[in-house]
Structures are given as C-alpha cells and as structure tokens.
Amino acid sequence: MRELGGVRVMVAAPEGEAVAGERQALDLLGDAYYREAAWVALPVERLGAEFFRLRSGVAGAVVQKFAQYRMGLAVVGDVAAHVAGSDALRDFVRESNRGLQLWFVADLPELAGRLAG
C-alpha cells in the first residue's frame, strides 16, 4: 500500500497470477478494499495478451468490474508495442487516459502526478 499524490493506492506486484478476466479483477478489488485503497496500480506484466485484444472482451470485463466497485485502475508500464499493432487499442488507451476510471501510465511517479491533480 502506498500513498501517491495524496491517494491510497494498492500497488500490485509484477509477479503473480495474470489478470485474465472478472475473477482476477474481483480478487484485486477485494484485496484493495481490504487495504482501504482508492486505486489499484497494476503492472502491465500482470495483463495477458487477451487484455490487449479488445475483441476478446477481457479489458471490458476487467474495467467494468472496477467501475462497478468505484475503484480506479492504473495499468503501469509500457504498452507501446500493444498499441502499435492496433488502432482500436490506441484509441481505447487515449480515451481511458482522458477519463477518471482507467489510466495507462509509464510508471508510479506519473500516476502520482495524475492523482495529485
């Protein structure tokens, strides 16, 4: 648990079970609620390739769970290779970063800056 930009953030470890759908999203949410976090920082390494194939529905299912439970999700790390191969994903990342629920950030200092406002 860390405080970034004045906000309690649960920073998930880079190693661990891949977030491949709703079950893993709910596990993260449960852990974050237990720790009284407002956001989860999830390393890109924890997301399987299906997350980045928007047609698979994995990203939508994960993001929807976080939205339902009113918790922010930050994907932390380099997604450039994934974005380079998909116009739809590039648009999804851009639109997500304009919102307040899901952000794609390079690192924790960038997340702290965004949370600080």
VEXKELUM-302294 format. One record per residue: residue number from 1; residue in one letter; y, z, x of N, C-alpha, C in turn. Coordinates in Angstrom, 3 decimals. Each point is the difference from the previous one (the first is absolute). Example, Ala and Ser with C-alpha at 12.3 -4.5 7.8 and 13.67 -1.06 7.14 Angstrom:
<nodes>
k r n.c2 n.c3 n.c1 ca.c2 ca.c3 ca.c1 c.c2 c.c3 c.c1
1 A -5.690 7.800 13.190 1.190 0.000 -0.890 1.200 0.000 0.900
2 S 1.050 -0.720 -0.350 1.190 0.060 0.820 1.090 0.730 -0.770
</nodes>
This chain:
<nodes>
k r n.c2 n.c3 n.c1 ca.c2 ca.c3 ca.c1 c.c2 c.c3 c.c1
1 M -1.176 0.000 0.856 1.176 0.000 -0.856 1.232 0.000 0.897
2 R 0.933 -0.859 -0.322 1.256 -0.067 0.746 1.168 -0.091 -0.973
3 E 1.137 0.384 0.489 1.222 -0.235 -0.748 0.717 -1.147 0.694
4 L 0.182 -1.085 -0.729 0.665 -1.187 0.545 1.200 -0.312 -0.892
5 G 1.156 -0.044 0.592 1.201 -0.300 -0.771 0.242 0.996 -1.113
6 G -0.440 1.236 0.197 0.175 1.031 -1.008 -1.022 -0.030 -1.125
7 V -1.058 -0.782 0.157 -1.028 -0.160 -1.037 -1.358 0.383 0.583
8 R -0.807 0.718 -0.810 -1.350 0.372 0.448 -0.909 -1.220 -0.091
9 V -0.586 -0.359 1.149 -0.842 -1.190 0.092 -1.356 0.391 0.575
10 M -1.060 -0.379 -0.690 -1.331 0.161 0.552 -0.290 -1.247 0.827
11 V -0.195 0.195 1.296 -0.285 -1.107 0.903 -1.515 -0.067 0.185
12 A -0.599 -1.050 -0.538 -1.449 -0.172 0.102 -0.360 -0.428 1.418
13 A -1.160 0.427 0.447 -0.480 -0.363 1.333 -0.392 -1.478 0.025
14 P 0.185 -0.660 1.147 -0.386 -1.417 0.094 -1.512 -0.208 -0.155
15 E -0.760 0.982 0.421 -1.446 -0.104 -0.164 -0.384 0.670 -1.311
16 G -1.052 -0.461 -0.580 -0.442 0.550 -1.270 -0.434 -1.116 -0.927
17 E -0.400 0.397 -1.177 -0.490 -0.967 -0.976 1.095 -0.995 -0.379
18 A -0.379 -1.260 -0.059 0.947 -1.038 -0.406 0.378 0.192 -1.461
19 V 1.240 -0.255 -0.306 0.470 0.057 -1.379 -0.290 -1.365 -0.606
20 A -1.090 -0.040 -0.767 -0.506 -1.269 -0.517 0.107 -0.100 -1.515
21 G 0.605 1.005 -0.633 0.119 -0.049 -1.448 0.510 1.302 -0.577
22 E -0.185 0.139 -1.297 0.534 1.151 -0.729 -0.586 1.328 0.461
23 R -1.289 0.036 0.308 -0.620 1.271 0.392 0.656 0.578 1.243
24 Q 0.173 -0.834 1.007 0.622 0.479 1.228 1.468 0.339 -0.226
25 A 0.678 -0.757 -0.863 1.395 0.320 -0.323 0.083 1.374 -0.660
26 L -0.921 0.262 -0.923 -0.008 1.305 -0.667 -0.298 1.125 0.976
27 D -0.880 -0.239 0.967 -0.273 1.010 1.032 1.266 0.326 0.780
28 L 0.736 -1.033 0.403 1.260 0.218 0.722 1.011 0.743 -0.866
29 L 0.102 -0.409 -1.251 0.937 0.658 -0.917 -0.339 1.472 -0.186
30 G -1.266 0.297 -0.174 -0.419 1.393 -0.163 0.369 0.831 1.209
31 D -0.264 -0.542 1.181 0.338 0.702 1.239 1.508 0.187 0.113
32 A 0.759 -1.026 -0.336 1.458 0.080 0.099 0.573 1.013 -0.992
33 Y -0.530 0.011 -1.222 0.471 0.985 -0.992 -0.333 1.418 0.448
34 Y -1.169 0.186 0.558 -0.396 1.316 0.507 0.987 0.478 1.071
35 R 0.464 -0.929 0.815 0.936 0.323 1.075 1.463 -0.041 -0.444
36 E 0.210 -0.261 -1.295 1.342 -0.057 -0.583 0.882 -1.064 0.646
37 A -0.594 -1.143 0.284 0.731 -1.118 0.587 0.642 -0.840 -1.096
38 A 1.066 -0.687 0.360 0.649 -0.937 -0.910 -0.374 -1.445 0.341
39 W -0.415 -0.208 1.248 -0.384 -1.326 0.489 -1.269 0.107 0.835
40 V -0.724 -1.116 0.066 -1.140 -0.144 0.909 0.332 -1.124 0.970
41 A -0.129 0.280 1.288 0.144 -1.018 1.042 -1.412 -0.406 0.404
42 L -0.351 -1.236 -0.293 -1.351 -0.498 0.217 0.000 -1.055 1.093
43 P -0.659 0.275 1.125 -0.057 -1.003 1.072 -0.682 -1.275 -0.478
44 V 0.535 -1.116 0.422 -0.527 -1.301 -0.403 -1.482 -0.133 0.355
45 E -0.439 0.712 1.035 -1.407 -0.047 0.412 -0.943 0.503 -1.089
46 R 0.491 0.810 -0.900 -0.827 0.561 -1.079 -0.141 -0.944 -1.183
47 L 0.690 -1.137 0.044 -0.075 -0.960 -1.095 -0.912 -1.155 0.396
48 G -0.968 -0.273 -0.845 -0.907 -1.105 0.265 0.678 -1.338 -0.238
49 A -0.663 -1.054 0.445 0.533 -1.352 -0.155 0.238 -0.350 -1.461
50 E -0.800 0.559 -0.906 0.154 -0.300 -1.429 1.343 0.465 -0.542
51 F 0.550 1.068 0.561 1.317 0.474 -0.443 1.037 -1.102 0.173
52 F -0.129 -0.747 1.088 0.990 -1.018 0.329 -0.291 -1.350 -0.653
53 R -1.104 -0.118 -0.703 -0.286 -1.185 -0.818 0.345 0.392 -1.433
54 L 1.192 -0.329 -0.424 0.507 0.485 -1.281 -0.892 -0.378 -1.169
55 R -0.672 -1.126 0.093 -0.900 -0.426 -1.082 -1.154 0.974 -0.221
56 S -0.332 0.777 1.006 -1.121 0.946 -0.124 0.325 1.125 -0.979
57 G 1.275 0.299 -0.191 0.412 1.072 -0.899 0.018 1.382 0.630
58 V -0.432 0.113 1.256 -0.053 1.314 0.650 1.401 0.586 0.164
59 A 0.933 -0.792 0.498 1.369 0.511 0.188 0.582 0.452 -1.333
60 G -0.188 -0.793 -1.030 0.518 0.364 -1.313 -0.584 1.290 -0.519
61 A -1.313 0.183 0.180 -0.662 1.217 -0.484 0.493 1.230 0.757
62 V 0.141 -0.124 1.314 0.454 1.131 0.821 1.445 0.355 -0.345
63 V 0.853 -1.001 -0.040 1.416 0.242 -0.279 0.186 0.571 -1.408
64 Q -0.777 -0.485 -0.947 0.112 0.505 -1.371 -0.359 1.480 -0.074
65 K -1.023 0.421 0.726 -0.361 1.428 0.000 1.151 0.835 0.538
66 F 0.609 -0.440 1.089 1.121 0.752 0.555 1.166 0.039 -0.985
67 A 0.247 -1.100 -0.677 1.084 -0.034 -0.987 -0.308 0.929 -1.172
68 Q -1.241 0.002 -0.468 -0.380 0.868 -1.119 0.228 1.470 0.329
69 Y -0.268 0.363 1.236 0.144 1.395 0.410 1.367 0.282 0.626
70 R 0.881 -0.980 -0.062 1.378 0.142 0.471 0.103 0.500 1.434
71 M -0.780 -0.637 0.841 0.029 0.328 1.419 0.264 -1.280 0.778
72 G 0.886 0.103 0.980 0.304 -1.155 0.829 -1.114 -0.285 0.994
73 L -0.151 -1.265 0.326 -0.989 -0.442 0.985 0.701 -0.864 1.028
74 A -0.146 0.369 1.258 0.537 -0.796 1.102 -1.168 -0.502 0.832
75 V -0.111 -1.305 0.125 -0.985 -0.607 0.891 0.685 -0.097 1.357
76 V -0.577 0.673 0.988 0.639 0.128 1.311 -0.744 -0.840 1.029
77 G 0.712 -0.922 0.612 -0.593 -0.830 1.033 0.394 -1.458 -0.160
78 D -0.553 -0.806 0.846 0.348 -1.415 0.064 -0.845 -0.809 -0.974
79 V 0.647 -0.601 -0.984 -0.693 -0.855 -0.973 0.343 -1.473 0.224
80 A 0.641 -0.318 1.113 0.479 -1.360 0.255 -1.122 -1.033 -0.056
81 A -1.142 0.293 0.559 -1.101 -0.977 -0.001 -0.463 -0.288 -1.417
82 H -0.052 1.019 -0.838 -0.409 -0.192 -1.398 1.050 -0.809 -0.761
83 V 1.257 0.338 0.206 1.102 -0.647 -0.706 0.123 -1.469 0.417
84 A -0.263 -0.280 1.270 0.137 -1.361 0.501 -0.937 -0.970 -0.718
85 G -1.123 0.500 -0.475 -0.973 -0.866 -0.642 0.109 -0.099 -1.505
86 S 1.015 0.639 -0.605 0.072 0.008 -1.454 1.439 0.134 -0.493
87 D 0.472 -1.039 -0.673 1.335 0.065 -0.589 0.060 1.087 -1.070
88 A -1.065 0.111 -0.781 -0.021 1.006 -1.069 0.094 1.409 0.581
89 L -0.727 0.256 1.082 0.052 1.324 0.626 1.377 0.260 0.603
90 R 0.579 -1.021 0.619 1.345 0.156 0.567 0.984 0.398 -1.100
91 D -0.093 -0.658 -1.154 0.875 0.320 -1.127 -0.270 1.412 -0.524
92 F -1.276 0.378 -0.061 -0.382 1.333 -0.464 0.597 1.077 0.911
93 V -0.108 -0.204 1.306 0.542 0.967 0.966 1.518 0.079 -0.146
94 R 0.653 -1.138 -0.093 1.463 -0.013 -0.131 0.448 0.723 -1.269
95 E -0.623 -0.313 -1.119 0.368 0.638 -1.265 -0.324 1.494 0.003
96 S -1.128 0.372 0.579 -0.362 1.417 0.088 1.042 0.772 0.791
97 N 0.465 -0.570 1.085 0.982 0.674 0.846 1.365 0.129 -0.666
98 R 0.233 -0.747 -1.059 1.246 0.136 -0.767 -0.087 1.120 -1.024
99 G -1.207 0.430 -0.296 -0.205 1.008 -1.038 -0.024 1.417 0.544
100 L -0.523 0.893 -0.825 -0.022 1.421 0.348 -1.410 0.585 0.029
101 Q -1.026 -0.807 -0.215 -1.365 0.493 -0.143 -0.893 -0.325 1.196
102 L 0.130 -1.199 0.525 -0.858 -0.493 1.085 0.864 -0.658 1.048
103 W -0.181 0.462 1.244 0.722 -0.602 1.114 -0.979 -0.368 1.092
104 F 0.309 -1.064 0.701 -0.720 -0.404 1.204 0.962 0.231 1.149
105 V -0.357 0.925 0.905 0.876 0.356 1.114 -0.762 -0.126 1.308
106 A 0.737 -0.219 1.075 -0.622 -0.184 1.307 -0.553 1.304 0.570
107 D 0.724 1.106 -0.242 -0.401 1.268 0.607 0.609 1.170 -0.785
108 L -0.353 1.201 0.409 0.497 1.189 -0.704 1.510 0.192 0.132
109 P 0.621 -0.296 1.155 1.467 0.111 0.048 0.692 -0.928 -1.018
110 E -0.549 -1.196 -0.217 0.590 -0.885 -1.013 -0.146 0.616 -1.396
111 L -1.164 0.583 -0.266 -0.207 0.663 -1.284 0.971 1.158 -0.176
112 A 0.176 0.794 1.053 0.937 1.135 -0.078 1.409 -0.489 -0.320
113 G 0.410 -1.077 0.614 1.329 -0.549 -0.260 0.153 -0.459 -1.444
114 R -1.024 -0.648 -0.527 0.067 -0.460 -1.388 0.023 1.175 -0.966
115 L -0.802 1.008 0.286 -0.034 1.172 -0.881 1.304 0.778 0.033
116 A 0.643 0.010 1.145 1.277 0.711 0.149 1.110 -0.692 -0.785
117 G -0.220 -1.265 -0.317 0.967 -0.706 -0.824 0.980 -0.779 0.776
</nodes>
